[in-house]
């Protein structure tokens, strides 16, 4: 199987075969997404290019279905892969995309995911030598945290900003 050649001896072939079979035989998109995520986790250390492709599919399904857990899980893995390739800007852009999705009307997530996304953008901006951007996202996070602490509806659904302009990276 081509995947076993790509991943080498570190990935158990039986597990790889089981996850690949589950992906190829899944009867509905949610089953396929779960299998894709399992396979991505299995191969991530051995073949980050394959894992990246699989996580992109999970991310697409998350956006299709407005599933915040899928979006955040895929975002976290894709950002980690980008960071492993010494690209903190690309890693941060995944979290910025999550924050922008979460600010859309009807988008719902737990406050912890938003807080973690802010933490990661700030950390990655600092790692990329962008203190001004880190400070800007810290400011935005403080405003969000105030809403979350007050248990305001915007902390879990829709836009919490007064300005509807999407967040942007420092590219």
N, C-alpha and C positions, 0 to 999 in steps of 0.2 A: 504494500500500500504506500502511495506517495507520501502520505503524512508521516508514516514511521521513518521514512528516509530523511525527511526534513527535520524531525525532532530528535533523531538519534536514540541512543540506548537509555537515556535518562527518563524517557516517558514509557511507562508500561504498555506494551503493544495490545494486551487484552483490553485495558481501559480505553486506549485510543480507539480500538475497533468498536467497543461498545458505544462510546459517545458518538463516533462517526455514524454508526448504524442508526442510533436514535435520531440523529439530525436528518439523515437521509430518508428515514421511514416515518417521520413525524406526520401525523394526519391533520394537525391544525397549527396555525402560526405560533400560538403560545407554547405548544410542545416543542416546536422547532427552535424557538427563541431560548427556552430553557436548555435544550441540548446544545445549542450554539454557545451559550454562556459556560456550560460545564466543560465543553471541549476547549474553549478559550482559556479557562483556568488551568486545564490540564497541560496545555502546550506553551503557556506564557513564558516560562523560564527557558525553554529550549528553542522556541521559534517565535520571537516577538512579532515578526511580520505577519505570520499566520494568525497569531492571537489578536493583533491589531485589526485585521480584516474581520475576524469573527466578532470582536467587540463592536466594531462599526455596525454590523448587522443587528446586534442587540440594541445599540443606541437608536438606530433607525426605528426598530419596533417599539421602543419606549416612547419615542416622539409620536409615532403613529397612533399609539393607544393612550397617550398622556399618562403613562405609568411612571410616576416619579421614582419608584424604587429601581426599575430597570434603567432609567436615564441616569440616575446617580451612580449605580453600580458600574455601568459601562463607562461613564465619564471618569470615574476614579481609576479604572484600569487603563483606559486610553491615556489619561494624563500621566500615569506612572510609566507607561511605555515611552511616551514623549520625553519625560524627564530622564529616563534611563539612557536616552539618546542625546542627552545634554541640550535639550530644547525647552527651557522653562517657559518661554513665551507660548509655544504650542500647547504645553501642559496647562497653562493658565487659561488659554482660550477655551479649552473644554469646560472648565468650571465657569467661565464667563458665559458661555452658551447656556449652561444649566441655569445660572441666575437669570438670564434673559428669558428663558422658557418659563421659569417659575413666576416671573413678573407678568406674564400674559394673563388676560382674563380667563378664568376657569381653570388655570393651572394650580394644582394643590400639591403640597409636600409638607413633610414635618419640618419644624424649625431647625432641628439639628443638621439636616442636610444643607440648608441654606447657610447656617453658621460655619459648617465645615468647608463649604465652597468658598466663602469669604476668607476663612483662615488660609486655605490653599492659594488663593489668588494673591493674598498679601505675602505669604511666604515665597511664592514663585517670583513675584515682582522684586522682592528684596534679593533673591538669588540671582536675578537677571540684572542687578544693578539699577533698579528703577525705584528709588526711594519716594519720589513724588507720586507715582502710581500706587505704591504700597500705602502711602498716607491717604490717598483718595479712597481706596477700598476700605481702609480702616474707618474712615469717616462714615462711609456708607453702611458699614457693618454696625457701627454704634447706633445709627438711626434704626436699623432693622432690629437690633437687640432690644432697644427701648420698646418697640411695638410687641416683640415676642414676650418680654417681661410683663407688659400690660395685658397680655393675652388678646391683643387686637386681632380682628379677623384677617387683616392683611398679612399677618405673620404666617398664616398657613395657606392662604389662597389669594391669588391676584397680585396686583402691583402694590408695593409698599412705598414707592417713591412718589414725590410730588411732580417730578419731571418724568414724562413718559419716554424720553429718549433712551434707547437701549445702551447698556454698558458696552464699552469698547476696550480693546486691549491697547497696549502701548506700541504696537507695530509701526 
